[in-house]
Amino acid sequence: MFAPESLIHKDGDRATAWVAARGVAEQRTVELGSSMQDGWVSIASGLQPGDQLIAGDVEHLHAGARINVVGESSDSTMSME
């Protein structure tokens, strides 16, 4: 599975993604795969097909924050291999 590289947040050896889950923000640790192509990075674990990744300014986001999904864009979806 691939996700937009811009929606994966790296801090040293740790990679995370913000996911919209039941109306709240959830930060998930993800394991990156070995491939990358055209701005997309492979995800080995931590995300599931259909997860809605949160795009935009997530600097002040915190786990459990209530969110409202207002639309979808190509940056907020995942693709399967």
PyMOL commands that set and color helices and strands:
alter all, ss='L'
color gray80, all
select helices_A, chain A and resi 5-7+74-76
alter helices_A, ss='H'
color red, helices_A
select strands_A, chain A and resi 2-4+9-11+14-21+24-37+40-45+52-53
alter strands_A, ss='S'
color yellow, strands_A
deselect
rebuild
show_as cartoon
